[in-house]
Every structure is written in C-alpha cells, then in structure tokens.
C-alpha cells in the first residue's frame, strides 16, 4: 500500500525476522566509519556480488544529544547464518515488525533530505491511525557505497495500529 499525502509517499511494510551482523562507530559523524568497517567485512564474505540478498540497515546508537557532539551509528548486514564464514563476528537476530516506510535523499541539507523527513513520517503515521512501535527504527541504505550527496535511504518507522 502506497499513499501520497502532505508531499510524502509512504508504504506499509511488514519486515520479516532476519539474521544480521552489526558494525558500530562513535564520533561527530560516525556513519562513514561504520560503513567502512562493514564494507571490509562484506568484501571478505563475498557479499558485494549479491547485495540484494544482503540489505544494509542502520540507525543512531546512541542517538545524538544536544549537549554532546559525538553519537553512535550502527549498521546491520542481513546474513544467512549458514553461509557466513567464521570470522569471529557475532550473528544476531532481528524479530522484524510493521513499518511505515518512505524514501529520502541523505544530502544536501534541505527539505527533501533525511533530517526533515523523519518528523514528516512520524506525523504521517499519527495522522493515519498508527502509534510508534517498540521495534528498532531503521534506515535501509539503497545506495550503500555512494557519495553522501548521491545516497538514498528508505526510512523505516516502527508502527502498530492504534486498535492493536
């Protein structure tokens, strides 16, 4: 289901449970470092040849705070645990969940990028009878190795029906 309202296109997605390997970085702009660490690992695993089977999700961890310049970013790569070569990396499981999803650009900083799109997505969900779920907010990288100015993301807002 896709719906256009208030200049934001949203679809409702049920993200299934999946296994992943996580990469984390801290700093004033930790995303590139987290992606660099992840890229080294997926290259060694041979995943660059089939990124469709190994989507990449990320999120702030910990979130930025007004009084601190540093925050964290965590990147997950979906994996099949039976195919992961023993690399000392822990395989974890995400339980999945229901999401309101929209696509946005990462940069440049304007009304069409990630920063203003998150609150617009939250507003859309509330206006359409959803509450925020407790499962992880996610950013799915559609262009994981593009320059920031060329990067696109799907924002995954965890939701539950108010009647639930």
N, C-alpha and C positions, 0 to 999 in steps of 0.2 A: 504494500500500500504506500503510495507516494502522494503527498498533499502539498500544495503551494499556498502559503498564507504569510502575510507580512514579509514578503520578499525572501522567505526561507523555504526551501524544499526539504521535506522530512519524510523518511520512510520508517516503518516499524519493523524491527528485525529481532528474531529470536536467535541469539548467538548460542550455539551448542557448546557443551563441555569440550575442553581440549587440553592437551598437554603442552607445556611450553618450557623454554629455558630463558632465564632472566639475566639482564645485564643492567648495571646501575652506575650512575656517576653523580657527583656532587660538584657544585660550583655556581658561578654567576650566570652561566649559560651552559648547563650540563648536557643538553641533548646531543650535540655533536660527539662528545666523548663517549656517551652511552652507545650511540650508533657505531662509532669506531670500534669499540670493544666487541659489539655484536657482529659487525662485518667480518672481523678477523675469525671469529668462531664459525659463522655460517660458510665462509670461504673454505675453511678446513673441512667442514662437513659436506661440501659439495652442493649446498643449498642454492647457490647463486644460479644454478642451471634450472631450477624449478621454484621460483619464488611464489607462484600461485598456490603451491601446496604448503608453503611456509610463510603465511602472512605475518606481518610485524605490527604489534600494538605497543603503545607507550602511554605513560602518564607521569605526572609530577609525583615524586615520592622522596622527601616530604614536599608539600606544597610551599610555594613562595610565601613569605611573611613580610608585612610592611616594614618591619624594623630590621630585616636581615637581607643582605644582598644574595646570599647563597641559598640554593634549594637543590632538590634532587630530581633526577629523571630516571625512570626505569623503563626498559624496553623488553618486550616478550617476543620470542620467535616461536610460532606454533611448530611442534615436532611430533613425529610418531616415535614413541619411546623404543620401539623395536628396531628402528633404523639409526638411532643416534650411536655414533661410535663412542666408546668410553673415553671421555675427555676430561673427567673429573668435574663435569658440570652437572648440577642437580636438576633433574626433571621434576617439574611441579605440575599441578592440575588446577585449571580454572573451571568452575562449575557452570559457567555460561549464564544467560539471563536475557530478559527482554530489554530492548534498547530503542530509543528514538535516535535516528542517525541522519546527519546531514554532511555534505561535502563542503570543504573550505580550502582556501589557499593559506599557506603558512605566512608568507610575506607578500608584498610590503605591508607595513603597518597602516591599515586603513579600515574602512567599514566592512570590507569583504574578507578580512583575514580571521585567523583563529581567535584572537582576543575578544572582539565583539560578538563573534558567532556563538561562543559558549552561552552567554546570558540570553541571547535570542533563542537558542534551542531550549533552554530551561523555561523561558516564557511560553514558547510554543507548547511544550509538554503540559504545563499547568493549564493553559487555555483549552487544551483538548482532553482534559479529564485524567491526567496521569499525575502520580506522585513520584518523587525521586526514589529509586530503589537503593538497596544497600550494597549491591554488587559494584564492582570496580568501574569507574568512569574510564573510558579508553579513547585513544586516538590511533586509528588504523592508518599506517603510512601507505599511501597509494603510490608514492614515488620515493622509496626509501633512500635512494642514493643520489637524488637530485640536489642541486644547489638550493639553499633556502628560498631564494626568490622564485624557484620553479617547483617547489614542493606542494603537493596536495595531500589532504588528510580527510578521512571520514571521522567525524566526532561521534562517539557512542555514549549517549546519555542513559544511564540505567533508570528504568521506569517500572512502575507497577500501576495497574488500573486502580483507580480510587475505590471502586467497588470490591476489589480483591481483599 
